[in-house]
Amino acid sequence: MVKKEDGQSLVEFALVLPILLLLLIGIIDFGRVLYIHLQLELVTQESVRLGGLGQDDEAIRAYAANHFEAGDSSKLDVSITPSGSTRKTGDYVTVSISYPESFLQPLGSASIPYMIETSSTIRVE
């Protein structure tokens, strides 16, 4: 007796396809989040450098907002310690930037919220 198995491969492929697509979306979206994190790290390092050169807090915040190109710069939360009025030569200034992002964003409401946080410290000259 010969069995017909014409649709077996199609059924197996239909069962495995969602898992493969989720894996592919995850890899691509992880790369996107990693890119945002790396650019945020670069912006943080350059912003703290301005603080080390004696710039005020508004100049540091403006630099961070103007040079962050990986997302919406209005969502950036920039905190600077100590504040510009109390900084003096020899102190250490720290700039911390956080940016809300979501992992697996193509999945819509099933995406995972993720806060990207970077900080950098330098001595004021």
N, C-alpha and C positions, 0 to 999 in steps of 0.2 A: 504494500500500500504506500503510495507516494503522497506526502503532505505538501500543500502549497504554502510557501513561506515568503510570498512576494512583499508583504508589508512589514516584515519583522524589522528590517533596518530603519524604515521610516519611523516606526514606533520607538525604537531605541534612541534614534536621533532626537525625536520630539521630547523624550524624557531628559536627555542630557543637555539640550540646547539652553534652557533657562539657567542652568548652573554655569555653563561656559560663558554666557552673556554677562551674568553677574560678576564672574571673575574678571572678565575683560573690562567691564565698567569700573570695577574696583581698582584695577591696576592703573587705568588712565586717570581716574579721579585722585588716586594717591599721588601720582605725579603732579597733578595740578595743585594739590594742597602743599606738597613739598616745595614747589616753585614759589608759592605765596610765602611760605615760611622762610625760604632763603632770601627772597627779596626784602622781606620785613627785617631780617637780620642785618642785611646790608644798609638799609635805611636807618636802623637803630645805631649802627656803628658810626655812620656819617653824621647823624644828628648829635650824638654824644661828643663827637669831635668838635662840633660848633660850640657846644657848652664848655669844652675844655679850652677853647680859644677866647672865651669871654662873652659870647653872644647871650642875649637875654632869652627868656623862656618862649616868648612869642615867635622869635626868629627860629628857634629850634622846632616848635610845633609847625610853623609854616613850611620849613624845609621838609619835614617828615610828610606832610600832606601833599606837597608839590612833587615829591620824588617817589611816592608809592604808586606804582603803575599796575600792580597785579590785581587790584580790586577797587572798591569804593573807598576813597580816602576820607570821606565824611564819617565812616564807621571806626576810624582809628582812635584809640584811646591812648594818649601820650601823657605819661607822668614823669616829672623831672624832680629829682631830689638832690640836694636841697634847692629851694627856689632861687631864682636869680638875684633877689634882693639880699640874700644871706650868703651867697657864694663869694669866696675870696681866693686869692692865689694860694695854692697848696692844698686846698680842699679837693675832695673827690666828688664828681658829679655823676649821677646815674640817670640814664634815660631808659624807661621801660615803655614798650609799646605793645598793646594787645589789639587783636583783630578777630571779630567773630566770623567763623566760616562753618560750612557743613560738609561732612564727608558723605560720599555717595549721593551728591546733589541731583543727578539725573533721576533718582528714584522719587523725587518730590517730597511728600510728607513723611516718607520712611527714611529720609536722610538723617545722619547722626550729627548733632551740633558739636562744634569743636572750636575752642578758643586758642588762637595762636598767640603766644606770649614770648617776647624777646626782651632782653635788657643788656645794657652795656655800661661800663664804668670807666672813667678816665680822670686823670688829675688835671685840675685847672692850672693853666700856666700864667 
